Amino acid sequence: MRKLFSTIIRRTIGPLAGLLLLPVSGCNIVGPAYYFIHGPEKTPAAFTLDKKRSTVVFVDDQNSVLPRRSLRMEIASSATELIQSEKLVEDVIDSRGAIIAATRDRDSEPMSVVAVGRSVKAQVVIYVAIDAFSLSSGGVAYAPAARVRVKIMDAENDVRLWPGETLPDGAPLNVIMHEKANSRPTSASQVATAENELAKETGVAVAELFFEHEARRPNRK
């Protein structure tokens, strides 16, 4: 009986062990096995926020790239919620105050990022500048994409914390969602829903800069 049991073990576990030990390039079946053992690929944090310093996310759209002003708040809220849920900062200030303060002075000289932070008593400002925001590729396929620049400012000391001098305008961040064939939104409500989805995904991408996360998300390339 013991001999029979040993034979069964060799026949079932032996081939599986062999598969797990094969080089990654050897066979397609190794991919899932490798994933099972090591887990999904991780992207490290680009910058570590100081837990003890009050922080606000400020989304700036000086060139009116966004089709609706409310999308600024969608992006900021999405980033803020993920920063809070990941417990990256103890005191995350509501972004609405920063956006209102910046809008109030838009008719005159635009407020500096540091001034915006100080207006809501934030020690640190996560500044997000909008460069591009679109739902379609070439006006045909539904392929939502956004391009932003991110930088971290110390509002107390008026210095930039991240990125370095090689990127004076901020670190570029591209958000490209999966194309959806024959599903381009047509009605006003469908367009608004798609825009909100892209805005939320952009906010998530901003927050992910500050903690280790999975390299691939289900709805993003």
N, C-alpha and C positions, 0 to 999 in steps of 0.2 A: 504493500500500500504506500509506504514512504517513497519507494522508488518511482511509483506511478505519479505521485504528487510532485516529485522533483522534476520529472519529465515534463509535466504540464507547465510548471513554473518556467523552465528553460524555454519552452516553445512560445510562451506568451510574453514574458518580460525580456527575453534575450533579443528578439528582433526589434522591440521598441527601444531598448538601450542602444542598439546599433544605430538606429535612426537618429537618436538624440546626439550621438557622437559624431555623426557625419559632418563634414564641412558645410557651411551655409550654402555654398554654391553647388553642392552636390545634388540636391533634390528639392523640388518645390515643397514637399511635405515637411521639411525641416522648419520652414517659416513659422507655422502655427506652433510647433513644438518649442521653438526658441522663444516665441512670444509668451507661451504658457510658463516657461521657466523664469524668464527675465522680466516679464511685464512689458508694457508699451514703452516706446522711446520717450525720454524726457528732455525738455528744454529747460536749461537753468535760468534763474532770475537774472535779468540784465542789471537790476539795481535793487538794493535792499532798503526798504523804507524804515525810518526810525519809529518804532512802536510808540514811543513816549511823546512824539511831537505832533501837535494837531495838524491835520492835513485836509486840503480841499482839492477837488478835481475841477479845473476850469477849462471849459471847451470854448475856443475862440474861432469865430468864422468871419474874419474881417472882410473877406472877399465875397461873402454871401454865396458860398458854394452849396450849402444845404438848401433843399427846396422849401423847407419849413423851419422857422426858428425853434419850434418845440423839439426838433431833433437834437439840438445841442443838449437839452436837458435829458433826453433819452440816452445819449452817449454817456453823459456825466453820471447819471443815476445808475446805469448798468455797471460802470467801472466802480463807483462808490460801493454798491451792494456787494460786489465780489471781493473788494478789499476788506469790507467789514466781515463777510462770511469766512474769509480766510484768516481773519484776526491779524492782519498785517499792521494795523494802526489802531490804537485804543480810542482816539478821538478823531472821527472823520466828519468834517463839517458839511452841512447841506450845501450842494452846489448852486442852488437857486440864488442864494445871496450873492455869490461871486458873479453870476451872469447878470443879475439885476444891477449890481454896482458898475460893471463894465459898460452895460447898455446906457446907463444914466449919463455917462460922460462921453458917449460916442459922438455927440454933436460937436464937441470941442476936441481937445487933444486926447487921444485914446489913453486910458489908464495903463500904466505898466503892470506887468504880471505881479511884481512885488506889491504894488499899491492895491491891486485887487485882493491879494492874499491878506494884507493888513486890514482891509475894509471889513473882512469877516473874521478877523482875529485868528487867522491860520498861520502857523509857523512855517509850513511847507506847502507849496503849490505844485500840483501835477498839471502842467500846462499842455493842452492838446490843441494844436492848430489844424484846421481842416484844409486839405489841399484838393481833394477830389472825392466825389460821392455820386455813384451812378448805379442804376438797376440793370442796365443792358450793356451788351458788348456790340458795338457797331449798330446800335439801334434795333437789333433783331433778337438775339438770344437773351434770355433772362439770366444774367450773370452779374449779380450784385457785387460791387467792389467799392472800397473806400481807401483813401491814402491820407494819412495824417503824420504830423511830426510831434514828438513828445519830448518835453524836458522837465526837469525837477528844479524848482527854485526855492532857495532859503529866503523866505519873506522877512525873517527877523534881521538877517545880516546882509541882505541884498547881494547874494552870490548864487551862482548856478552850481548845483550839486551833481547833475548828470544831464546829458552826456558831456564828454570832454570838449576841449577847444577845437578838435577836428570837425565837430558838428555844431557850429555856432547857432544854427536855426532849429536844432532839435534832432532827435533820432528818428529817421523815417520808419513808418510802420504801414505795411500794406495788408489789407483785409480783403481776401478774395473768397467768396462763397461758391459752392458748387453750382454749376449751370443746371438749369431745369428746362429741358426741351419741351416746347409747346405749352409752357406754363407762364408765359409773360403776363403780368397783371394788366388788365384793360380798364376796369372801372376805377373811379376815384378812390373808393374804399379799399380795393385790392392794392392799388399803388401805395396808399397810406400805410397799409399793413406791411407791405414789403419794405418800405422805407424804415418803418419802426424796427423791423427784424434786423435790417442791416445796421441801423444805429446801435441796437443792443449788442450785436456781435462785435461792433467796433469798440464799444465800451469794455466788453469782456477781453478783447485783445490788448487793450491798454492796460487793464489790471493784471493780465498775465505776465506783463513785463517784470512784475515785482515778486513773483514766486515761481518755483519749479512746477511745471505742468506738462501734461501730455503734448507731444509734438503735433499730433494730428487730432482735430476735432471732427465729429461726424458731419457737420454742415459747412466745414471750411476746408479749402484746399491747403 
